[in-house]
Amino acid sequence: MSSTEEHMNLVVLAGRVATDPEVRVFDSGARLLRLLVTVQQKHPVRRVDVVPVTYWDPPDDLVDTPPGKGETVRLTGALQRRYWESPDGRRSRLELPPTRSPWAEHDSSTNPNGL
């Protein structure tokens, strides 16, 4: 890569919510909304990837009406590696914190409430 090329970390993801959304509130008052999104691929081989999506300090309306299990979501963001200490030692995980709300572009045909 030459010095004139720009590095880019941009992810466009479309998939289904695999589990019910998880909302955590920390002692600091910060909130975390986490989704696991499955993405199916058929080529070159059939496989399903599960991508953790983390939304730090989401607005109240996103916490109140998140997409449910099985709903299709479309979102964009940049991959980040998060590190933390656990009883087993230092851990890390790749996550997608969305830069655009997945609720703004989810598929209303998969949600009977029209979200």
N, C-alpha and C positions, 0 to 999 in steps of 0.2 A: 504494500500500500504506500503510495507516495505521500509526501507531506501535505499535498494540496487536497487530498481526499478527506472527506468528513466522516467521522465515525457516527453510527446511528444505532440506537436501541429503540425500535418501534415494533410493537406487537399488535396485530389485529387478530382477534379471537372470536370465533362463533362456535357455540356448543351448548350443551344442556347442563343445567344445574344438577349435580349428582346427589346432593344431600340437602337437608334443610339448612338454611343460613345460620351461622353461629354469630351471636353478638356478645362481645365481652366489654365490660367496663372496668377500667383499672383504677387503682387508688388515686392516681393523679387526675382522674376525671376523663382521661382520654378514652375513646371508644374504638373498637375494632369490629368490623363486619367482615366475616370470611365466608367465601363460597368455594366449593370445589366444582370445577367445570370440566365436563368430559368432552373430548373432541375426537371424533371418529375419522380415521383415514383409511382409504381403501387401496391406495397405490403408493409405493410399489408393493407393499404387503398390508393386509388388513390388520389394524391395531387401534386401540383406544388409549389416548393419553389423558391423564387427570392433571389439571392445572389449578394450583391454589391461587385464588384471587383475594387480595386483602384490601379493604377500603378503610383507611384510618380516618377517624373523626368524620364519619358520613353525616350528612344533614338528617334531621329528624324524619323527614318524609321517606328517606331511603331505608331507615331502620324500621319504620312503621309498616312499609309495604314492599319488602324485598321480593324478588322472584322466588317462586317455590320450586321444590324438587321436580325435575322433569321439564321445566320451562327452558325455552331457548333464549340465550342472551348473546348479544353482540357488544363487544367492548374493545377499547384500545388502551394501550399503556406502554410502559417500559419495564422489562424484566429487572428485578433487583434481587440480590442475595442478602438475606438477613441472617445475622449471627446471634447466638445466645448461649449462655452457659446452662447446662443441665447436670443432674447427678451423674450422668454417664460421660461428662466432658463437654467440650465445645461442639455445638451443632450448627448447621446452616441449612437454609432452604431457599430455593429459587421461588419467587412469588411475582405475581402481576398486580401491582397497585394501579387500578384503572385511572386514566386521565379523563375519561368520559364516563358518565354514569351508565352502567349496564342496564339500568331501568329505562333510560331514555330510548333505548333501541331494542328492547326485548320483544319477542314475537307474541303479540296478543292472542294469536290463534291457539296458543298452548296454555293460556290462562283464562279460566272461565270468568274471572273478575274483571277482565279487560285491562289488566295492568300492563 
